Amino acid sequence: MTKFLTLLVLLSLWACQSESRNPLKKIELKTPSGTLIPTRLVYTPADMEKGLSGTKPDEFAENEGMLFFYLSEDEKHFWMPDTYFDLDLIYLDKELRITEIIRKVPHYVGRLNPDAIPRVRGVYARHVLEMKATSPVSNGLKVGDKLDWVSGISLSETESKIRQGP
């Protein structure tokens, strides 16, 4: 029984460690100035729908990002239900070049009054990066900047793995 419990604990620790290193969950993006942005990668419909809803300010670092990784370019629409901090939405093309930025999108705690939940106009893009509106890194970004993909696997390999599914 002791060996079984030891094996179970080791497997649990390995799974937790693997999750934090999973290139389909966490990556880094690098700004033109060389600043690294620790980034949560979301690509499943459920993860995209949740986004940062319910995330408290202390659970999302000032210079952290959440990248909504889409497989096609089209008009992207966002709203802010159950958010606890204002956001900058940074729209990217397939090469991770910034095509547009909508700054200081207001947060809205809850979902009880859908008409009051802030929404942003649709923007044509491939991917969308969300960062806290108070982030000095976000505030230093501008249209035309190109972000670099920093991960255990390349941007194209990541897209291929996402297309393949789980």
Number of C-alpha atoms within 10 A of each C-alpha: 6 7 8 9 10 11 12 12 12 12 12 12 12 11 12 12 11 11 13 12 14 15 18 19 15 20 23 22 21 15 18 13 11 10 13 19 22 17 20 20 22 20 20 14 10 9 12 17 13 15 22 21 20 14 14 12 13 8 10 16 12 17 18 22 28 24 27 21 20 20 14 11 14 13 11 16 11 16 18 26 23 19 22 19 22 19 23 22 24 24 24 27 17 16 13 21 19 22 18 18 19 15 18 15 19 18 19 20 14 16 14 10 9 12 8 12 18 14 15 14 10 11 18 15 21 22 24 25 23 24 30 25 21 16 16 12 19 25 13 11 17 14 13 12 16 19 22 17 18 18 16 15 15 12 16 10 11 16 16 12 13 16 11 8 7 5
